[in-house]
């Protein structure tokens, strides 16, 4: 299992992707091999959680759908998201983030995240301003790519980070790459978790830069909402923003892969363009396309929890302090799902289908991603702008084909498109 599942997870970079390694894993279709290995284990041992010793401590691999639902529904107690390995990695750049917090501190930080990110609204209160920024950056991206007629990841990533800085920090931060470059340096360290000492001065500089933007509180930005939202010192408002920037990186990859799905599936692309023409505010079909992108290629393949007490999962007793891992591709690509290897955005229009099987592109339960709707609004709005004048075509070699099973691993860094 270590060679097929754990090694590729770590090698690609859990916190910041390593493009060359991701490209290699793409060519090997590494996630397909991982799913195959875990299905063999499930066939041999049944659906009971697989107990093992890993890195000197108890660990559990979840193999049954009902246990996935149980673990995620029972977070943060007795399955805390503040997993030991996750804390070691994320504390490099967000030591006060809600994802690695516990107890009363976690409760206050979670409420703060939900309030600022409008977790329970399909369209964020800043939705109108956000979509305007998306359209401006989408137009700028198309204008820069049009002379060559080719849209690459490098061009997309520059435009994406300009957009993210405008949303998170304000329009004046559009071309100020300091804060995102500092974050990238810290995330490279975070890939090594325990194995690399924390660069506290670098982290303090990064948090200071974030604090400056919050003090400026530019209207129409998340920074302004952070400044205006009541919070105690224990909430650490500035300390919540690093995770939002980190998560937006994954959202960019999901968006670019969703563009590839539309480019490879003309019928779905036509439905998406019809939705854009009809100016439907929530863009439900394009949101479903983004969700499909994350189902097919999870940006967080391993969902981690630690047990805070002894817990029964089926017939197994999981000891306190054990690491619990849910490998999302095992469930997202399981043959039980009719759409396992196909592009099926309608899966997300019928909530019953996704509720019956553990599809967890943004995790689930009380510790799910509070920024889900903000990410979906941003990604679907950008896709709407990029396909409004015609869906880009995959440049050769085309990595996706409509009538063939979709690969289990897809590097966004290799995707290229001819513009309409």
FILUM-220244 format. One record per residue (C-alpha): residue number from 0; residue in three letters; z, y, x. Coordinates in nm, 4 decimals. Last residue first. Layout:
% FILUM-220244
(seza NUM ala (Z Y X)) ...
***
This chain:
% FILUM-220244
(seza 419 unk (-2.9901 2.9900 -1.2224)) (seza 418 unk (-2.8002 2.9672 -0.8952)) (seza 417 unk (-2.8455 2.6679 -0.6693)) (seza 416 unk (-2.5068 2.5071 -0.6147)) (seza 415 unk (-2.3086 2.3620 -0.3255)) (seza 414 unk (-2.0108 2.1245 -0.3261)) (seza 413 unk (-1.8878 1.9907 0.0082)) (seza 412 unk (-1.5617 2.1912 0.0182)) (seza 411 unk (-1.4722 2.0785 -0.3334)) (seza 410 unk (-1.4200 1.7267 -0.1931)) (seza 409 unk (-1.4518 1.4656 -0.4652)) (seza 408 unk (-1.2544 1.1398 -0.4730)) (seza 407 unk (-1.2667 0.8964 -0.7659)) (seza 406 unk (-1.6439 0.9204 -0.7799)) (seza 405 unk (-1.7951 0.9592 -1.1277)) (seza 404 unk (-1.9509 0.6474 -1.2748)) (seza 403 unk (-2.3266 0.6985 -1.3110)) (seza 402 unk (-2.5232 0.8468 -1.6005)) (seza 401 unk (-2.4421 1.2142 -1.5415)) (seza 400 unk (-2.4795 1.2160 -1.1647)) (seza 399 unk (-2.2352 1.3841 -0.9286)) (seza 398 unk (-2.2636 1.4418 -0.5518)) (seza 397 unk (-2.6146 1.5870 -0.5651)) (seza 396 unk (-2.7483 1.5802 -0.2091)) (seza 395 unk (-2.8960 1.8235 -0.2652)) (seza 394 unk (-2.7835 2.1423 -0.4349)) (seza 393 unk (-2.6219 2.0990 -0.7739)) (seza 392 unk (-2.7706 2.3297 -1.0349)) (seza 391 unk (-2.6071 2.6502 -1.1605)) (seza 390 unk (-2.5728 2.6774 -1.5397)) (seza 389 unk (-2.7650 2.9622 -1.6974)) (seza 388 unk (-2.6998 3.3339 -1.7474)) (seza 387 unk (-2.3459 3.2836 -1.8832)) (seza 386 unk (-2.2720 2.9931 -1.6459)) (seza 385 unk (-2.0729 3.1834 -1.3803)) (seza 384 unk (-1.9053 3.4160 -1.6310)) (seza 383 unk (-1.7827 3.1336 -1.8522)) (seza 382 unk (-1.6624 2.9432 -1.5461)) (seza 381 unk (-1.4542 3.2471 -1.4515)) (seza 380 unk (-1.3037 3.2655 -1.7999)) (seza 379 unk (-1.2258 2.8913 -1.7993)) (seza 378 unk (-1.0449 2.9170 -1.4648)) (seza 377 unk (-0.8367 3.2232 -1.5507)) (seza 376 unk (-0.7409 3.1094 -1.9013)) (seza 375 unk (-0.6638 2.7575 -1.7795)) (seza 374 unk (-0.4457 2.8916 -1.4980)) (seza 373 unk (-0.2515 3.1203 -1.7324)) (seza 372 unk (-0.2116 2.8357 -1.9830)) (seza 371 unk (-0.0704 2.5967 -1.7220)) (seza 370 unk (0.1570 2.8494 -1.5491)) (seza 369 unk (0.4800 2.6897 -1.6723)) (seza 368 unk (0.3785 2.3617 -1.5013)) (seza 367 unk (0.5762 2.0751 -1.6543)) (seza 366 unk (0.9454 2.0366 -1.5770)) (seza 365 unk (1.0654 1.9957 -1.9366)) (seza 364 unk (0.8017 1.7269 -2.0045)) (seza 363 unk (0.4604 1.6969 -1.8470)) (seza 362 unk (0.2731 1.7212 -1.5149)) (seza 361 unk (-0.0152 1.9705 -1.5141)) (seza 360 unk (-0.2952 1.7105 -1.5000)) (seza 359 unk (-0.0663 1.4567 -1.6706)) (seza 358 unk (-0.2662 1.2064 -1.8722)) (seza 357 unk (-0.0085 0.9440 -1.9657)) (seza 356 unk (-0.1885 0.7531 -2.2414)) (seza 355 unk (-0.1139 0.7987 -2.6118)) (seza 354 unk (-0.0626 1.1736 -2.5721)) (seza 353 unk (-0.4108 1.2303 -2.4235)) (seza 352 unk (-0.5831 1.0604 -2.7132)) (seza 351 unk (-0.3580 1.2177 -2.9746)) (seza 350 unk (-0.4374 1.5651 -2.8427)) (seza 349 unk (-0.7958 1.5438 -2.9663)) (seza 348 unk (-0.9750 1.8403 -2.8080)) (seza 347 unk (-0.8613 1.7188 -2.4665)) (seza 346 unk (-1.0578 1.3925 -2.4784)) (seza 345 unk (-1.3501 1.6022 -2.5956)) (seza 344 unk (-1.3965 1.7021 -2.2323)) (seza 343 unk (-1.5116 1.3487 -2.1466)) (seza 342 unk (-1.6765 1.3346 -1.8023)) (seza 341 unk (-1.6850 0.9658 -1.7175)) (seza 340 unk (-1.4921 0.7385 -1.4817)) (seza 339 unk (-1.1911 0.6547 -1.6992)) (seza 338 unk (-1.3449 0.7734 -2.0258)) (seza 337 unk (-1.2613 0.4570 -2.2192)) (seza 336 unk (-0.9071 0.4689 -2.0822)) (seza 335 unk (-0.7652 0.1186 -2.0374)) (seza 334 unk (-0.9926 0.1075 -1.7301)) (seza 333 unk (-0.7269 0.3194 -1.5512)) (seza 332 unk (-0.8713 0.6366 -1.3973)) (seza 331 unk (-0.6128 0.8919 -1.5183)) (seza 330 unk (-0.3320 0.6349 -1.4998)) (seza 329 unk (-0.3723 0.5176 -1.1406)) (seza 328 unk (-0.5060 0.8625 -1.0500)) (seza 327 unk (-0.1629 1.0156 -1.1318)) (seza 326 unk (0.0411 0.8263 -0.8725)) (seza 325 unk (0.3909 0.8623 -1.0176)) (seza 324 unk (0.6508 0.8447 -0.7420)) (seza 323 unk (1.0306 0.8126 -0.7716)) (seza 322 unk (1.2484 0.8733 -0.4653)) (seza 321 unk (1.5907 0.7148 -0.4930)) (seza 320 unk (1.9106 0.9194 -0.4738)) (seza 319 unk (2.0875 0.7167 -0.7401)) (seza 318 unk (1.9775 0.3526 -0.7655)) (seza 317 unk (1.6913 0.2405 -0.9922)) (seza 316 unk (1.7874 -0.0530 -1.2107)) (seza 315 unk (1.4871 -0.2570 -1.3195)) (seza 314 unk (1.4332 -0.4374 -1.6513)) (seza 313 unk (1.2550 -0.1416 -1.8096)) (seza 312 unk (1.3554 0.1640 -1.6122)) (seza 311 unk (1.7354 0.1748 -1.5998)) (seza 310 unk (1.8834 0.4664 -1.4102)) (seza 309 unk (2.1581 0.5060 -1.1485)) (seza 308 unk (2.2219 0.8773 -1.1062)) (seza 307 unk (2.0485 1.1879 -0.9686)) (seza 306 unk (1.7158 1.0073 -0.9312)) (seza 305 unk (1.4531 1.1889 -0.7257)) (seza 304 unk (1.1139 1.2936 -0.8635)) (seza 303 unk (0.7618 1.3147 -0.7244)) (seza 302 unk (0.4231 1.3509 -0.8928)) (seza 301 unk (0.1601 1.2215 -0.6486)) (seza 300 unk (-0.2031 1.3190 -0.7109)) (seza 299 unk (-0.1322 1.6931 -0.7372)) (seza 298 unk (-0.4815 1.8448 -0.7497)) (seza 297 unk (-0.5790 1.5534 -0.9701)) (seza 296 unk (-0.9511 1.4659 -0.9452)) (seza 295 unk (-1.0677 1.3146 -1.2758)) (seza 294 unk (-0.7796 1.4540 -1.4772)) (seza 293 unk (-0.7978 1.7894 -1.2986)) (seza 292 unk (-1.1698 1.8264 -1.3694)) (seza 291 unk (-1.1138 1.7054 -1.7248)) (seza 290 unk (-0.8553 1.9794 -1.7750)) (seza 289 unk (-1.1104 2.2333 -1.6507)) (seza 288 unk (-1.3701 2.1006 -1.8958)) (seza 287 unk (-1.1137 2.1131 -2.1772)) (seza 286 unk (-1.0537 2.4788 -2.0960)) (seza 285 unk (-1.4293 2.5278 -2.1187)) (seza 284 unk (-1.4275 2.3703 -2.4657)) (seza 283 unk (-1.1305 2.5745 -2.5849)) (seza 282 unk (-1.2673 2.9140 -2.4698)) (seza 281 unk (-0.9547 3.0941 -2.5982)) (seza 280 unk (-1.1413 3.4125 -2.6965)) (seza 279 unk (-1.4508 3.2555 -2.8598)) (seza 278 unk (-1.7314 3.4908 -2.7532)) (seza 277 unk (-2.0025 3.2975 -2.9473)) (seza 276 unk (-2.2307 3.3241 -2.6440)) (seza 275 unk (-1.9572 3.1763 -2.4222)) (seza 274 unk (-1.9043 2.8861 -2.6634)) (seza 273 unk (-2.2795 2.8249 -2.6707)) (seza 272 unk (-2.2785 2.8257 -2.2897)) (seza 271 unk (-2.0116 2.5534 -2.2894)) (seza 270 unk (-2.2009 2.3402 -2.5392)) (seza 269 unk (-2.5168 2.3720 -2.3280)) (seza 268 unk (-2.3213 2.2688 -2.0175)) (seza 267 unk (-2.1906 1.9638 -2.2046)) (seza 266 unk (-2.5472 1.8572 -2.2822)) (seza 265 unk (-2.6685 1.9315 -1.9278)) (seza 264 unk (-2.4075 1.7160 -1.7499)) (seza 263 unk (-2.4374 1.7378 -1.3695)) (seza 262 unk (-2.4077 2.1168 -1.3470)) (seza 261 unk (-2.1184 2.1071 -1.5943)) (seza 260 unk (-1.9306 1.8592 -1.3779)) (seza 259 unk (-2.0050 2.0625 -1.0646)) (seza 258 unk (-1.8657 2.3758 -1.2307)) (seza 257 unk (-1.5523 2.1754 -1.3146)) (seza 256 unk (-1.5248 2.0859 -0.9441)) (seza 255 unk (-1.5306 2.4566 -0.8566)) (seza 254 unk (-1.2652 2.5307 -1.1186)) (seza 253 unk (-1.0372 2.2479 -1.0020)) (seza 252 unk (-1.0583 2.3717 -0.6443)) (seza 251 unk (-0.9707 2.7240 -0.7555)) (seza 250 unk (-0.6787 2.5929 -0.9607)) (seza 249 unk (-0.5410 2.4199 -0.6522)) (seza 248 unk (-0.5261 2.7563 -0.4737)) (seza 247 unk (-0.3724 2.9149 -0.7848)) (seza 246 unk (-0.0794 2.6771 -0.7480)) (seza 245 unk (0.0125 2.8148 -0.4045)) (seza 244 unk (-0.0082 3.1729 -0.5324)) (seza 243 unk (0.2194 3.0850 -0.8240)) (seza 242 unk (0.4526 2.8964 -0.5909)) (seza 241 unk (0.4950 3.1978 -0.3661)) (seza 240 unk (0.5861 3.4154 -0.6693)) (seza 239 unk (0.9201 3.2590 -0.7581)) (seza 238 unk (1.1042 3.3833 -0.4488)) (seza 237 unk (1.0402 3.7463 -0.5405)) (seza 236 unk (1.2401 3.6910 -0.8606)) (seza 235 unk (1.5386 3.5267 -0.6829)) (seza 234 unk (1.7057 3.3922 -0.9998)) (seza 233 unk (2.0425 3.3996 -0.8231)) (seza 232 unk (2.0172 3.7803 -0.8026)) (seza 231 unk (2.0101 3.7877 -1.1847)) (seza 230 unk (1.6914 3.8576 -1.3748)) (seza 229 unk (1.5530 4.1011 -1.6308)) (seza 228 unk (1.1712 4.1113 -1.6326)) (seza 227 unk (1.0215 4.4492 -1.5353)) (seza 226 unk (0.9653 4.3901 -1.1618)) (seza 225 unk (0.8287 4.0397 -1.2230)) (seza 224 unk (0.6022 4.1808 -1.4945)) (seza 223 unk (0.4664 4.4417 -1.2524)) (seza 222 unk (0.4063 4.1705 -0.9914)) (seza 221 unk (0.2159 3.9692 -1.2526)) (seza 220 unk (-0.0368 4.2511 -1.2590)) (seza 219 unk (-0.1722 4.4828 -1.5302)) (seza 218 unk (0.0234 4.7847 -1.4098)) (seza 217 unk (0.0961 4.7888 -1.0340)) (seza 216 unk (0.4601 4.7119 -0.9734)) (seza 215 unk (0.4744 4.8940 -0.6349)) (seza 214 unk (0.8153 4.7347 -0.5758)) (seza 213 unk (0.6642 4.3961 -0.6653)) (seza 212 unk (0.3851 4.4509 -0.4144)) (seza 211 unk (0.6317 4.5400 -0.1415)) (seza 210 unk (0.8407 4.2328 -0.2241)) (seza 209 unk (0.5426 4.0070 -0.1649)) (seza 208 unk (0.4975 4.1547 0.1813)) (seza 207 unk (0.8698 4.1078 0.2494)) (seza 206 unk (0.8433 3.7438 0.1365)) (seza 205 unk (0.5682 3.6856 0.3942)) (seza 204 unk (0.7606 3.8625 0.6695)) (seza 203 unk (1.0677 3.6578 0.5840)) (seza 202 unk (0.8625 3.3377 0.6038)) (seza 201 unk (0.7239 3.4352 0.9443)) (seza 200 unk (1.0723 3.5114 1.0674)) (seza 199 unk (1.2005 3.1829 0.9281)) (seza 198 unk (0.9459 2.9640 1.1006)) (seza 197 unk (1.0766 2.6298 0.9792)) (seza 196 unk (1.0762 2.3510 1.2361)) (seza 195 unk (0.8021 2.0892 1.1952)) (seza 194 unk (0.8614 1.7220 1.1249)) (seza 193 unk (1.0678 1.7604 0.8106)) (seza 192 unk (0.7724 1.8812 0.5988)) (seza 191 unk (0.4559 1.8442 0.8124)) (seza 190 unk (0.2236 1.9804 0.5437)) (seza 189 unk (0.4727 2.2673 0.5153)) (seza 188 unk (0.3604 2.4004 0.8532)) (seza 187 unk (0.0064 2.4439 0.7226)) (seza 186 unk (0.1608 2.6001 0.4106)) (seza 185 unk (0.3361 2.8622 0.6227)) (seza 184 unk (0.0103 2.9652 0.7868)) (seza 183 unk (-0.1668 2.9747 0.4503)) (seza 182 unk (0.1085 3.1940 0.3025)) (seza 181 unk (0.0738 3.4413 0.5877)) (seza 180 unk (-0.3023 3.4502 0.5224)) (seza 179 unk (-0.2401 3.5044 0.1499)) (seza 178 unk (-0.0048 3.7980 0.2154)) (seza 177 unk (-0.2301 3.9613 0.4727)) (seza 176 unk (-0.5558 3.9252 0.2782)) (seza 175 unk (-0.5537 4.2788 0.1452)) (seza 174 unk (-0.9001 4.3051 -0.0101)) (seza 173 unk (-0.7933 4.2772 -0.3739)) (seza 172 unk (-0.4366 4.4033 -0.3165)) (seza 171 unk (-0.5103 4.7426 -0.4791)) (seza 170 unk (-0.6079 4.5585 -0.7978)) (seza 169 unk (-0.2577 4.4215 -0.8456)) (seza 168 unk (-0.0301 4.1542 -0.6996)) (seza 167 unk (-0.0769 3.8390 -0.9070)) (seza 166 unk (-0.3986 3.9042 -1.0966)) (seza 165 unk (-0.5649 4.1180 -0.8282)) (seza 164 unk (-0.4536 3.8796 -0.5535)) (seza 163 unk (-0.5880 3.5833 -0.7502)) (seza 162 unk (-0.9245 3.7544 -0.8020)) (seza 161 unk (-0.9658 3.8326 -0.4331)) (seza 160 unk (-0.8581 3.4754 -0.3620)) (seza 159 unk (-1.1290 3.3370 -0.5900)) (seza 158 unk (-1.4012 3.5589 -0.4455)) (seza 157 unk (-1.3284 3.4415 -0.0909)) (seza 156 unk (-1.3016 3.0804 -0.2109)) (seza 155 unk (-1.6353 3.0956 -0.3938)) (seza 154 unk (-1.8187 3.2201 -0.0866)) (seza 153 unk (-1.6733 2.9431 0.1307)) (seza 152 unk (-1.7280 2.6839 -0.1418)) (seza 151 unk (-2.0996 2.7513 -0.1515)) (seza 150 unk (-2.3282 2.9264 -0.4023)) (seza 149 unk (-2.6965 2.9295 -0.3070)) (seza 148 unk (-2.9817 3.1543 -0.4158)) (seza 147 unk (-2.9787 3.3181 -0.0724)) (seza 146 unk (-3.0029 3.6673 -0.2227)) (seza 145 unk (-2.8006 3.5515 -0.5269)) (seza 144 unk (-2.4742 3.4607 -0.3521)) (seza 143 unk (-2.3381 3.8151 -0.3091)) (seza 142 unk (-2.4430 3.9234 -0.6586)) (seza 141 unk (-2.3026 3.6063 -0.8162)) (seza 140 unk (-1.9661 3.6598 -0.6471)) (seza 139 unk (-1.9530 4.0266 -0.7479)) (seza 138 unk (-2.0310 3.9369 -1.1094)) (seza 137 unk (-1.7562 3.6744 -1.1101)) (seza 136 unk (-1.5160 3.9233 -0.9522)) (seza 135 unk (-1.5825 4.1783 -1.2247)) (seza 134 unk (-1.5736 3.9178 -1.5025)) (seza 133 unk (-1.2451 3.7747 -1.3797)) (seza 132 unk (-1.0907 4.1208 -1.3555)) (seza 131 unk (-1.1893 4.1949 -1.7163)) (seza 130 unk (-1.0516 3.8558 -1.8196)) (seza 129 unk (-0.7148 3.9416 -1.6640)) (seza 128 unk (-0.6942 4.2831 -1.8279)) (seza 127 unk (-0.7524 4.1297 -2.1713)) (seza 126 unk (-0.5207 3.8370 -2.1032)) (seza 125 unk (-0.2266 4.0434 -1.9823)) (seza 124 unk (-0.0109 3.9082 -2.2664)) (seza 123 unk (-0.1198 3.5601 -2.1555)) (seza 122 unk (-0.3458 3.3649 -2.3904)) (seza 121 unk (-0.2346 3.0182 -2.5060)) (seza 120 unk (0.1235 3.1496 -2.5251)) (seza 119 unk (0.4182 2.9198 -2.4510)) (seza 118 unk (0.4228 2.9642 -2.0729)) (seza 117 unk (0.3976 3.3415 -2.0889)) (seza 116 unk (0.3857 3.3478 -1.7069)) (seza 115 unk (0.6613 3.6095 -1.6755)) (seza 114 unk (0.8885 3.4532 -1.9380)) (seza 113 unk (0.8268 3.0884 -1.8421)) (seza 112 unk (0.8922 3.1627 -1.4746)) (seza 111 unk (1.2132 3.3511 -1.5578)) (seza 110 unk (1.3319 3.0690 -1.7839)) (seza 109 unk (1.2711 2.8169 -1.5035)) (seza 108 unk (1.4559 3.0342 -1.2542)) (seza 107 unk (1.7600 3.0626 -1.4776)) (seza 106 unk (1.7727 2.6883 -1.5442)) (seza 105 unk (1.7087 2.5975 -1.1804)) (seza 104 unk (1.9980 2.8111 -1.0623)) (seza 103 unk (2.2261 2.6510 -1.3210)) (seza 102 unk (2.1633 2.3035 -1.1783)) (seza 101 unk (1.8875 2.2348 -0.9277)) (seza 100 unk (1.6070 2.4141 -0.7475)) (seza 99 unk (1.3046 2.2634 -0.5683)) (seza 98 unk (1.0445 2.3411 -0.8345)) (seza 97 unk (1.2155 2.6676 -0.9278)) (seza 96 unk (1.1321 2.8232 -0.5920)) (seza 95 unk (1.4191 2.9574 -0.3808)) (seza 94 unk (1.3099 2.8104 -0.0460)) (seza 93 unk (0.9478 2.9075 -0.1140)) (seza 92 unk (0.7535 2.9098 0.2162)) (seza 91 unk (0.8859 2.6341 0.4438)) (seza 90 unk (1.1167 2.5260 0.1602)) (seza 89 unk (0.8119 2.3636 -0.0017)) (seza 88 unk (0.7858 2.0786 0.2483)) (seza 87 unk (1.1468 1.9665 0.2942)) (seza 86 unk (1.2188 2.0284 -0.0730)) (seza 85 unk (0.9259 1.8067 -0.1718)) (seza 84 unk (1.0480 1.5302 0.0558)) (seza 83 unk (1.3957 1.5424 -0.1000)) (seza 82 unk (1.2747 1.5615 -0.4627)) (seza 81 unk (1.3763 1.8731 -0.6521)) (seza 80 unk (1.1845 1.7550 -0.9597)) (seza 79 unk (1.5071 1.5849 -1.0721)) (seza 78 unk (1.4957 1.2596 -1.2654)) (seza 77 unk (1.8424 1.2140 -1.4191)) (seza 76 unk (1.8328 1.4935 -1.5214)) (seza 75 unk (1.5537 1.7450 -1.4506)) (seza 74 unk (1.3558 1.5750 -1.5995)) (seza 73 unk (1.4026 1.3006 -1.8582)) (seza 72 unk (1.0656 1.3548 -2.0315)) (seza 71 unk (0.8812 1.3124 -1.7014)) (seza 70 unk (1.0548 0.9864 -1.6105)) (seza 69 unk (1.0305 0.8381 -1.9617)) (seza 68 unk (0.6632 0.9267 -2.0078)) (seza 67 unk (0.5719 0.7701 -1.6749)) (seza 66 unk (0.7863 0.4693 -1.7663)) (seza 65 unk (0.5907 0.4210 -2.0878)) (seza 64 unk (0.2650 0.4241 -1.8912)) (seza 63 unk (0.3816 0.1457 -1.6575)) (seza 62 unk (0.3360 0.1368 -1.2777)) (seza 61 unk (0.6001 0.3768 -1.1414)) (seza 60 unk (0.6543 0.3403 -0.7659)) (seza 59 unk (1.0197 0.3509 -0.6701)) (seza 58 unk (1.1784 0.4484 -0.3393)) (seza 57 unk (1.5071 0.3690 -0.1710)) (seza 56 unk (1.5580 0.5301 0.1687)) (seza 55 unk (1.4705 0.4899 0.5350)) (seza 54 unk (1.1212 0.6307 0.5276)) (seza 53 unk (1.0350 0.3990 0.2390)) (seza 52 unk (1.2332 0.1009 0.1155)) (seza 51 unk (1.0852 -0.0562 -0.1956)) (seza 50 unk (1.1203 -0.0962 -0.5725)) (seza 49 unk (0.8029 -0.1386 -0.7808)) (seza 48 unk (0.8743 -0.0254 -1.1345)) (seza 47 unk (0.8120 -0.3072 -1.3858)) (seza 46 unk (0.4601 -0.3239 -1.5255)) (seza 45 unk (0.3816 -0.6688 -1.3853)) (seza 44 unk (0.4284 -0.7924 -1.0296)) (seza 43 unk (0.0888 -0.9359 -0.9376)) (seza 42 unk (-0.1347 -0.7499 -1.1839)) (seza 41 unk (0.0566 -0.4278 -1.1165)) (seza 40 unk (0.0153 -0.4744 -0.7423)) (seza 39 unk (-0.3578 -0.5380 -0.7893)) (seza 38 unk (-0.3808 -0.2239 -1.0033)) (seza 37 unk (-0.2071 -0.0321 -0.7257)) (seza 36 unk (-0.4618 -0.1454 -0.4661)) (seza 35 unk (-0.7586 -0.0635 -0.6899)) (seza 34 unk (-0.6169 0.2815 -0.7616)) (seza 33 unk (-0.5800 0.3481 -0.3888)) (seza 32 unk (-0.9302 0.2213 -0.3129)) (seza 31 unk (-1.0754 0.4497 -0.5787)) (seza 30 unk (-0.8669 0.7350 -0.4368)) (seza 29 unk (-1.0299 0.6838 -0.0980)) (seza 28 unk (-1.3897 0.7287 -0.2077)) (seza 27 unk (-1.4705 0.6624 0.1601)) (seza 26 unk (-1.7093 0.9596 0.1716)) (seza 25 unk (-1.4517 1.1740 -0.0078)) (seza 24 unk (-1.1764 1.0571 0.2258)) (seza 23 unk (-1.3871 1.1833 0.5171)) (seza 22 unk (-1.4529 1.5178 0.3461)) (seza 21 unk (-1.0816 1.5547 0.2651)) (seza 20 unk (-0.9989 1.4910 0.6311)) (seza 19 unk (-1.2427 1.7597 0.7428)) (seza 18 unk (-1.1213 2.0057 0.4778)) (seza 17 unk (-0.7472 1.9732 0.5537)) (seza 16 unk (-0.5823 2.0643 0.2236)) (seza 15 unk (-0.2690 2.2773 0.2259)) (seza 14 unk (0.0477 2.1424 0.0624)) (seza 13 unk (-0.0067 1.7650 0.0550)) (seza 12 unk (-0.2547 1.7706 0.3400)) (seza 11 unk (-0.5431 1.5204 0.3372)) (seza 10 unk (-0.3511 1.2934 0.5785)) (seza 9 unk (-0.0404 1.2682 0.3624)) (seza 8 unk (-0.2131 1.1373 0.0526)) (seza 7 unk (-0.4566 0.9259 0.2568)) (seza 6 unk (-0.1609 0.7544 0.4316)) (seza 5 unk (0.0368 0.6900 0.1141)) (seza 4 unk (-0.2173 0.5059 -0.0994)) (seza 3 unk (-0.4536 0.2721 0.0894)) (seza 2 unk (-0.2711 0.2359 0.4218)) (seza 1 unk (0.0821 0.2424 0.2799)) (seza 0 unk (0.0000 0.0000 0.0000)) 
***
